[in-house]
């Protein structure tokens, strides 16, 4: 095995690949590059988390496989626990169960309950107990009512848990309870540093070693070697989709001008567009949308030459992040950037 970069990760099926099978080659390529973690987001189409994480584990030997994220309320707690234990067994202990709050608009549309911080904490603590082999009777808490919960009396393991965190309450929960934290894409430097400080302080206040809670920057990585139409989709398309789904939260978190978001949402193309821009927009539509979003909103990303991308990636670590997800690019697209990174390691 060549160089290994445990501090670098990538997303499988980034950019909504045509086929779920594309993941198999991406995982092999990511492992060959020496990347440390393959992150998997869940969408209710061709990216169901249990299926794709099992596939990723089956075709790799060293990669950590981490969901970022699935939601605890889409499966019964015992199904989630069994999924996590099956993944730990299949992967030889290379699995991190990453949870998130989800998108309220989607949850409302699908008739799912909205996720609370208390539910996520209760879920995490129950999963920890199950992986210690406990039998839990008569639980009645934020995660739900369960007459009995039990995996295996002989089980005594630590289940690594990740959290995709955005707001202050979720960041503090991550610091108190979880092992890893994934921040959001297009966080400004000031927001990133504040989030890291919040997580680490919460860990310390909970009596934990802050260094034991890994904070991942989810950093849009879009080098100039990628064709321009794809760069537009990975930058404008992706940020516009975030603004569609939870623009108020992102704008508020970054301290951006809410009037810009109002103009964006009121635009005829935006208000009438069906689906996510990062999957359905044409190049011409993306060019039109780009005029609605200030250039500075795209600054929190790795762009330009491979060396310039590496400089931006290392700046995320200088802000306090322990690791960086090279977000939005396939391992093949990341090759020149990882090669440049290896020269500075």
N, C-alpha and C positions, 0 to 999 in steps of 0.2 A: 504494500500500500504506500502511496506517495504522501504528499503533504496533507495534513488534516487540519481543518479550520472549524473547531467546535463552536466558535463565536459567530459563525455565519450560517444562515439558513435560507431556504427558498420555499416558495409555495408550489405545490404540485397542481397541475391543471390551471396555471395562471392564465388569465385572459380567455377563459372559457373555451377550452379545446373542443374540437369537433367530436372527438371520441374519448370516452373514459379510458380506453386502452392506451391512449397517449401517455398516461401516468406511468406505465411500466418502463418505458424508455427514459422518461424524465427522471425517475428515481435512480435508475442505473447510471445515468449521466451525472446526476447530482452527487452520487456517491463517488464516482470516478474522479470528479473535480475536487473531492475532499470536503465538500460542504457537510456541516454537522447535523442539521435537522431539516427534515421535510415537513412543512406545515400543510395542513389540509383544511380548507374551509368547506362548509357544508351548504349546498344549495339543493332545493328539492326538485332536482331534475336528474342529472347524471353524476351528481357528486354527493351521494348519500355516504355519511361519514364512516359507518362500520364497514361497508363494502370496500371503499377506496383505501382505508387505512390497512385493512387486511391484505389487500393487493400490494401496497407499498412495502409492508413488512416481508411479504413472501419473496420479493425480488431484490432484497437488500440484506446486507450482513452487518453493517456498522451504523447506518443512519438512524438517528432518533426520529420517530414518527409522532407528530403532535397535532391534535385537532385544534384549530384556531379559527373558528370554534364550532362546537355543537352546542345545543341548548338542552338543559336538563329536563325541560317539560315536554319534550317530544317523544320520550320513551319512559316507561315505568322505571323506577329507580333500580329494581332488580335486573332489568334488561340492560341498563347502562352499566351496572356493576359487572354483570356477566360479560358484556362487551369488553370492558376494560381488562378484566382478568384474562379473557381469551386472547386479547392483543398482547398482554404481557407474556403469556405463554408462547404465542406464535412468534413473537419478535425476540424472545430471550431477554426481556426486560428493557426493551428500547421504546416503550410507549409512554407518552404523556397525554392524559385526558385533559384537553383544554375546553373550558366552558365560557360562555358569554351570555350577555343579556338579550341579544337578538334585536331585531328591528320591530318596534311597536306596530308600525303600519302593516307589516306582513302578518304579525301575530293577530292583529284585529281582523284582517281580511280572512285568515284561515280559521278563525274562531278559537285561537289559542289564548290562554291567559297570559297577561303581561308578567314578565319576570321581575322579581324584587331582589334587592341585595340580601334581605333576610333569607329568602328561598335558596339563593346560591350558597350562602354560608352554611345553612342547615344541610343542604345536599352534600357539600364537601365534607362536613364532619361525619355524616352518616357513611359516606363512602370510605373514609379513613377507618371507621370502626369495623365495617364489613371486611376490609382487607387485613384487619388484625384478627380476623376469625370470630368476631363477636356475633352472638345472636341477639337481635334487638326486638324487644316485645313492646307492643302498645305505643309506638311512637306517634305523637300528635304535635306537629310543629309546622313551621312555614313551608317545608318541603312536601307536606301532606300527612295523611293518616295511614299508618301501616300496622296491621296487627302483628305481623312477623316479618323480619328481614334477616336473611342469613345466606352466606355463601359457602363457607367450609370451616369447620371448627379447627382444622389443622393449618389453616392459612394464617400466616403472620408476615405480611409484607407492607412496605410503604408504597402507596400508589402515588406516583408523581402527578400533581394537578397543576394545570395552567389556567390562566384567566385572561381573557381579552378585556382590557379595562379602558374606560373613557372618562367617566365622571369621578369626582372626589370620593364618593362613598365606595364605589367599586375598586378604586385604587387602594383605598385603606383596607378594604376586605382582602384584596390580593396580598398586601403586605402582612396581614395578620395570619392568613391561613394557607395561601397557595405557595407553590414552589417556583412558578414562573409567571411572568406578566408580559403580555404582548400589547404594546401601545398601538395607537391608530396611525394610519398613513396620513401624510400631510399635516403633521403636528409641527408648529414652528419650533425654533430652538428654545425659546422661552417656555413654551408649553411642555416640550420634552423634558427639560431640566426640572420644571416644577413637578411633573408627574413622577419622575425618578425619585426626587426628594420625598414626595408624599408616600410612595411605596416603601422606601427604605426607613423612613421615620416610623411608619405604622408597624413595620416588622420589629424595629427596636423597642417600641412601646409595648409590643406583645411579648417581649422577652426572647425574641428570635435574633439570630445573627443576620443583620441586613445583607451581608455578602452571600448568604445562602439563598436569597430570593433573586433569581435571575430576571432582569428586565430586558426585554427585547424591543428594539426600535423596529417598527415595520416601515421600511424606508423605500419609497418608490425608486427603482433603479432602472433608468431608461437611457442607455448610452447612445451616442450618435451613430454607432455602427448598426443600429436597428433601423429598418426602413421608416421613412417619415410617416407614412400612413399608420403603421403600427405604433410609432411613438405617440401620435395623436390619440389613438385609442387607449394606450396605456396611461396617458397623462390627462388629457382633457376628458376623454370618455370616462375614466375611472373617477376623477374628482367630481365631474358633473353628476355621476351616479350617486356618490356620497351626498352631494347637495340635494339630490332628489329625495333620498331616503331619510336623512337626519341632518339636513343642512343647519337647522337652528342650533343643534348641539355642537356641531363642528365649528360653526362661526362663533358661538359663544365661548367655547373652550379656547379657541385661538385668539380671541379678542379682535376678530375681524369686523368690518363694517356691516351691520345687518341690512343696511339699505341696498348694498350690492346683492345680497341674497334675495331681497324682495324683487329687485329688477330682474334677476335671473329667473325666479319662479313665475314672474308675470309675462315673460317673453312668450310669444305665441308658439314657437317651436317647442319650448320646454313644457309649457302647460298642456300641449296637445300630444306630446310624445308618449307612445305606449311602450312600456318596458324600460330596461336600463340602457343608458347611452353606451355603456361599455360592452354591450352585446349586439345592439341593433342599429346604432347610428352609422351613417355613411361618412366618408371622409369630408364631403361637402358640409354635412350637418355639423360635424365636429369643428370644422373651421369656423362656422357661424357661431357655435356655442362658445368657442374660445374667446370671442370678442366680448363676452359677457362676464368673464372671470379675470380678475386682475392678475398680472404677471407674478406679483409677489406671493400670491396664493400657491404658486407652483414651486416656489424656491426651496421648500423642504423636500428635496429629492436629489438623487444622484444623476447628473446629466453631463453631457460632453464626452470628452475622450475617456478611455479607461483610467488614466491617471487622475483625471479630474473627478471621476466617479469614486475612486478609492479615497481621495482626499475628503470628499463629502461623507463617505461611509465612516472613516476614522473620526470625523468630527462628531458623529453620533455617539461614539464611545467617549470622546472628550466631554460630552455633555452629561455623562454618567451612565449611559446604557452599557450593559454587560455584553450585549450581543446584538447583531443586526440581521434582520430578514431582508434579503435583496428582493424586494417585492415587485411583482408584476412581470418578471422576466423568467423565461425557461432556463434550465441549466445551459443549454446550447447558446442562448443569447448572453449568458453570464460568463462564458469562457474567457474572453479577453479581459474582463474586469477582474476575475479571480486570478488570472495570470499576473496582472499588474499588482494585485494585492499581495500575492505570494512574494514578490520582490521586496516588499516593505515589511514583511513579517520577521 
